[in-house]
Amino acid sequence: MNTIFEQARSVIKNIDWKYEEVNKASHAVLLYEFLRRGSLFYDYINRDPNRRPAVFSASDMCGIKVPIDIYEYCDELNQIQDEWLVKSTCKNYLEWAYLASKSESVALEFQELYVPIIKLFSRGGRIRYHNGELTCGSSGRSRIVSTSMSTIEPEDISDRTLDELDLI
């Protein structure tokens, strides 16, 4: 299998799913950057502004069928317990990495789409739905990605910057 997919699998395998930090400053930045990238992706595929869920399968949105069952093939997903939204997001990330490894053009163009949310998980953050919102710690965001997110400047999500934010 191509290294893009294997690297993505390795990232998921190396997350300590028992470690959770509720309110790190970096989590809000990572969630925001994930939503910004999602908005750019939705713009690219010309998705109706009212049908842009915050948590989504990019392969499904593009109508691309992944030829393997990621849940069956990637046993590292079994490490994620009692977090269906997190597990689903990781599956979406692995599907997208699989497609990038097979040189699917849209997956290559948006190869970094899921990086912020996966980084959020690796830094102890989790996402959940609560009272109609996508929540991360004490922050809540709409379940629908706003088209205005596409116009926002990208956030620096380097480990150094995120570590500095968490020290404040």
DOROVEX-359439 format. One record per residue (C-alpha): z, x, y; residue in three letters. Coordinates in steps of 0.25 Angstrom, whole numbers, plus 5000, padded with zeros to 4 digits. Layout:
BEGIN
ZXYAla/...
This chain:
BEGIN
500050005000Met/499750055014Asn/500850125022Thr/500950015033Ile/501449915023Phe/502350015015Glu/502950055028Gln/503249915032Ala/503849895018Arg/504750015020Ser/505249965034Val/505649835028Ile/506349915016Lys/507150005026Asn/507749895034Ile/509249875031Asp/509249715030Trp/510749715029Lys/510849775043Tyr/510849675054Glu/511149695069Glu/511149565077Val/510949605092Asn/510249735094Lys/509449745107Ala/508249805099Ser/508149675091His/507749595103Ala/506749705107Val/506149705093Leu/506049555091Leu/505349545105Tyr/504349655101Glu/504049585088Phe/503849455096Leu/502949525106Arg/502049585095Arg/502049455088Gly/501449395101Ser/500449495102Leu/500049475087Phe/499949325089Tyr/499049345102Asp/498149435093Tyr/497949325082Ile/497849215093Asn/499049135088Arg/499449005095Asp/500549035105Pro/501448915098Asn/501248975084Arg/501849115085Arg/503049125077Pro/503949245080Ala/504049275065Val/502749275059Phe/501849335048Ser/500649405055Ala/499849405042Ser/500049255041Asp/499649235056Met/498349315054Cys/498049235041Gly/498149365033Ile/498649345018Lys/499449465014Val/498949494999Pro/500349524994Ile/501649444994Asp/502549525003Ile/503849464998Tyr/503449504984Glu/502849644987Tyr/503949684997Cys/505249684990Asp/505949745002Glu/505949605009Leu/506949564998Asn/507949655006Gln/507949545017Ile/508949445014Gln/509249315021Asp/508349345032Glu/507049265029Trp/506449285043Leu/506649435043Val/506149435029Lys/504849355033Ser/504649445045Thr/504749575036Cys/503749505026Lys/502749475038Asn/502949625042Tyr/502549675028Leu/501349585027Glu/500849635040Trp/501049775036Ala/500349745023Tyr/499149695031Leu/499149815040Ala/499149905028Ser/497949835023Lys/497249865037Ser/497249715042Glu/496849735056Ser/497849635063Val/498949695055Ala/498549835059Leu/498449785074Glu/499849725073Phe/500449815064Gln/501749835072Glu/501949685073Leu/503149675065Tyr/503749805068Val/504749755079Pro/505349645070Ile/505449745058Ile/506149845067Lys/507149735071Leu/507449705057Phe/507649855054Ser/508649865066Arg/509449755061Gly/508849635068Gly/508549505061Arg/507749385066Ile/508049235063Arg/507749095067Tyr/508849025074His/508748895082Asn/507248905083Gly/507249045088Glu/506949185082Leu/508249255083Thr/508649405083Cys/510149425085Gly/510549345097Ser/509049345102Ser/508149225100Gly/506649215102Arg/505649105100Ser/505049085087Arg/503649085094Ile/503149215099Val/502749185114Ser/501349225118Thr/502049295130Ser/502649405121Met/501249465120Ser/501249505135Thr/502649585134Ile/502649735133Glu/503049795120Pro/504449835117Glu/504749975113Asp/505349965099Ile/505450105095Ser/506750135088Asp/507250225099Arg/507150115110Thr/507750005100Leu/508950105097Asp/509150125112Glu/509149965114Leu/510149945103Asp/511150055110Leu/511149965123Ile/
